[in-house]
């Protein structure tokens, strides 16, 4: 199976200031002043075209397609992703897709716009999705909820982990927005990380996935299987951001055979050529970071 993993697309969408309230004003101001130029349309279009030119079996999007979870952002995200949205796609939401309370209640906007690509609902009280693609089982978690300004931390209920394990699937792929591990040079604060990830990692040890896909931190990395997390961890955030000294961005193409990772190719946008090109895979041992 050839799997493409992209994340944290943060599609550049112009919003009317008159429709923004509270946290959305702060978030959109931050986006407009700091991040808008880093996520420009030329990179977005290049990413879409690059993926269309690849013969792949699965496309995973691990959240943050929006910036402040405004309905117009979801509309434009669906339009931009339209050439890629088919039965091969599996998606989970990110914290920016749950940025405002009204993005979750009364109608969850992420589910409303992208329902056909989220898999089958398993857990009734919490978010747990499952999808079979090309003979492989994918589980999706939602580690996000609307939080106060300047907060971006996440949490996955241990009941969701328990229910995932109860499905009894071997050699599955787990998709969640928040990292379960960070390299030492890119550690997260308690206000940004999955706050119970050590407990989640320990609980997964009885039947671990062979691959954990995530985003959230806007610099790519690949963690090799270790003692605590006995599985590969892959971060493809941000797939639509131009790289700089602190953010080595891009996406990954993963070749899988018999539930084993045969090859991982990292693709990064090159400003000079205006296209995505193969680049160095940023791999680490588990002891090079923290769970």
JOGIPE-V303825 format. One line per field, one symbol per residue. ss: DSSP state (H for helix, E for strand, L for the rest). phi: phi as a letter, one per 40 degrees, with the letter a starting at -180 (. if undefined). psi: psi as a letter, one per 30 degrees, with the letter a starting at -180 (. if undefined). Layout:
ss: ???
phi: ???
psi: ???
//
This chain:
ss: LEEEEELLLLLLLLLLHHHLLLHHHHHHHHHHHHHHHHLLHHHHHHHHHHHHLLLLLEEEELLLLLLLLLHHHHHHHHHHHHHHLLLLEEELLLHHHHLLHHHLLLLLHHHHHHHHHLLEELLLLLLEEEEEELLEEEEEELLLLLLLLLLLLELLLHHHHHHHHHLLLLLLEEELLLLLLEEHHHLLLLLLLELLHHHHHHHHLLLLLLEEEELLLLLLEEELLLLLLLLEEEELLLLLLLLLLLLLLLEEEEEEELLEEEEEEEEEEELLLLEEEEELLLEELHHHEEL
phi: .bbbbbafcfdcbcbcdcccbfdccccccccccbbdccbccccdcccdcccccbcbbabbbcggcbbbfcdccccccccccdcbcacccbbbcbcccbcbdccbbcbccdcccbdcbbgccbcccbcabaabbfgbcbbbbbcbacbcdgbacbabdccccccccccgcbfcbbbacccbabcdcacbcccbcccbccccccccccacccabbaagccacabbcdbccbcacbbbbcccbbccacbbcciabbbcbafgbccabbcbbcbcccgacbdacccbbcdccabc
psi: kjkkkllhehkjkkkkefgkkbeeeeeeeeeeeefeffilfeeeeeeeeeeffkjlekjkjhlhfaeghkeeeeeeeeeefeffjaffkklllleffgekeffekfkjeeeeegefgfakkekefljjlkkkkhgkkkkkljgllkllkgkgllkkkfeeeeeeeffgklhlkkkkeklfkklffhlllfgfljfgfeeeeeefffillfkjkabekhkklkklkaeejhlkkkjgkkfgkklaefjjlalkkkkkkhgkjekkkkkkkjeefhlklklkkikllefgak.
//
